[in-house]
Amino acid sequence: MSTSPKKLRLGPLPRTEVVKVTFACAAALKVELERYATMHGQTYGEPVDAVTLIPHMLEAFMARDRGYRRACAIKTRGGNT
């Protein structure tokens, strides 16, 4: 029985250069990340682990954060706010 959605917010993963970063998270979050990775693999037909997904999830989160984007735009324009 497949319960994977037709489309996940995090789409197929691009191939990119990587830098290793280590972080700690709650056990419950790790379980959810692994569950998401399983659904992502089922949805896009390519197995992926949670560790591979994390940077893409963070990138997607930051890209959608209006406050962060606004602050970056102001800084790029030379503002002090």
Secondary structure as UniProt FT lines:
FT   HELIX           27..44
FT   HELIX           50..64
FT   HELIX           66..76
FT   TURN            77..78
//
